[in-house]
Amino acid sequence: MNIGEFRDRVAIKRLTKSADGFGGFTSSQSTVATIWAKLKFTDGDMSFANDKRQLNKGIELIIRKNTATANIQVGDVLFPERDNNQYRINTILELDLYYFSIKGNRTA
């Protein structure tokens, strides 16, 4: 794999909870990592919900194993720079000795 193919910047965020001082919690997203990846849109499915058409896109990221630290988990949210959508990580697979494949679907 050529390192020049890793041209897409992706921020990985996780939902965190913190105490609000009144016995409850406040939820926010904190950035876990910002990485370079090879981004590929894998599928697109049109569905109807509440009388509206909705495009459900899937993506696949290929990243170096050194950037895929133990901090990245299934359920984290991906924010690609070239796309205005959020994608939730579904699977993390080891491709070979040096690379991981991360697959996710768009969140509504």
Secondary structure as UniProt FT lines:
FT   HELIX           3..5
FT   STRAND          8..19
FT   STRAND          25..49
FT   TURN            50..51
FT   STRAND          52..64
FT   TURN            65..67
FT   TURN            70..71
FT   TURN            74..75
FT   STRAND          77..80
FT   TURN            81..82
FT   STRAND          87..94
FT   STRAND          99..106
//
